[in-house]
Amino acid sequence: MNKVLGILGLLIFVCVATAIGNPKFLDPYNIQNTLNWTALFGIISIGVAFVIITGGIDLSIGSVIGLVGSLLPYLLVQKGVSIPVALLVVAGVSLAIGLVHGLLITRLRLQPFVVTLCGLLFYRGFARWLTADATQGFGGQYDGLRQLAIGKIPSPLQGFQIPVPFLILLGLAVIAGIFLNKTIYGRYLLALGRNEQAARYSGINTDRMVILAYVICSLCAGLGGVLFALDINSIQPAGHGDFYELYAIAAAVLGGCSLRGGEGTITGVVIGAAVMRVLYNSINLLGIPTQLEFAIIGIVILLGVITDELVKRFAARRRALAQHREAG
């Protein structure tokens, strides 16, 4: 809870500072746009959070988004496949990617970093080969399907509409939160991240849990890939989704997921994704050179992680001191 409150405080601070620096931040259209992009990145951040909680990492998220984002319009527009079949294909591809990652890590005992780094290269290259590196898009077709990404729901506030992807994010966050905190499998994932050997000795099928985490991550990346493609409507296989894995991992870590595993909340991850997008928005609105975007985001993330580590050490010292006093 303290981590969630801390990241929420950071989000409020960045919002207030940006609003003071440029009142356009509070413009309904800007808030609406920020919510939309927060939702898209929040979805893939939730997926990678499950992997990080187990003590793993997934570097292939951006390439999965690029592959799925290229594959969907390729199937619909060029191959004339029906919408349900195309969605099933991209969902199946996403699931298969997660399954392969999990099996390589658990059966062959390969390092997650190596497996997903190879995936990052392979999926991007395969997407470029499949589409002959040609830009993909839906043109003026499939407007009904595109409402999943560009649709808006009227709200009581004048001039403000709720983006449909934000509602998808909220639904996914509720499901993920219940799964992680209220089901036995969620507790297994947390136990695995805290101590894999102890989890195995306690009877948990740790290999199955690792595979599950990577499947969830790839499915979320696939969903994100579909929504990004429907939103942008102009997908370049060579660059679509580049660095998105870094945004997702950063949002998860900033939201309280420990890279050592065993810690993390879905609420914190969603707020972390919001911080990342608000920071990006702030850089543009405050006239800060866009070349400094990654530098500023990197500094903020580093400060957040350092603060979290210092707070944990302080709390550990207080507990140790309290135990010493009780023993004395």
Protein Blocks (a to p, Z undefined) as FASTA:
>chain_A
ZZmmmmmmmmmmmmmmmmmmomklmpmklmmmmmmmmmmmmmmmmmmmmmmmnopacfkl
mmmmmmmmmmmmmmmmmnopafklmmmmmmmmmmmmmmmmmmmmmmnopafklmmmmmmm
mmmmmmmmmnoopacdekjghklmmmmmmgccddfbehiacdfklmmmmmmmmmmmmmmm
mcmklmmmmmmmmommlmmmnopafklmmmmmmmmmmmmmmmmmmmmmmmnopacfklgo
phklmmmmmmmmmnopafkgoiacfklmmmmmmmmmmmmmmmmmnopafklmmmmmmmmm
mmmmmmmmmmmmmmmmmmmmmmmmmmZZ
